[in-house]
Amino acid sequence: MRSIIFQNNGATNAIRVGGAELTSTTGYVLAKTGGSLSVVTDVYFAALNEWFAYGTAGDILDILWIT
């Protein structure tokens, strides 16, 4: 099992994360004060290069990759 955790550590803006189709209006919204998304997968080929983030300059996005 693999786990990917995305956490917004910025204090001013929400950040969106998602797949290749991500835009400013689609994807998972991480709230501006510590919003997070945890994804658990048993797919062996799941990788960080399949995820994208949409935000503004100065946003802080923490990514924790657990294998």
N, C-alpha and C positions, 0 to 999 in steps of 0.2 A: 504494500500500500504506500502511496505517496500522498503528501499533503502540501498544498500551497496556500499560504496566508498572505493576503494583501491588506495593508492597514494604512489609512490616511492619517499622517501625523502633522498635517498642515492645520492652521487655525483659521484660514480665511475662505477656502473654497472646497467644494465637493470635487471628487475625482471619479471618473468612470473607468471601469476595467471590463474587458471582454475579449472576444475573438477578433478575427480579421475584419469583420463587418462593423466594428465599433465606430460610432460617430459621437457628436456632441449631444445627441438625444437618445442614444441606445446604450445598452450595456448595464452592468451593475453599478449603482451609485454608492460611493463610499462617503458618508456624511463628513462634514468639515471638521468635526471634533472627535477623531478617533474611530470613524466608521471602518469596519473591516469585513472581509469576505474570506471564508475558509472553504477550500475545495479539497475533497478527499477522493482519490481515484485509485483504482487498481489496474488502470491501463498502463502498461510498461512504457509505452512511447510518449506519454504525456510529458511535455517539456515547457519551459518558460517561454520559448520562442513562439508558442501558440497563443500567448496572451499579449494584450496591448493596453496601454493606459492613455486616457485623454484628460488633460488638465490644463492649467495655466502655468506660466513661469513662476518659479519659487515654490511650487507644490512639493510636498515631501511624501513620498510613497515608500513604505517599508515592505519588503517582500521576504517572506520566510519560506524556504524550500526544504521540506523534510522528506528524506527517502528512507 
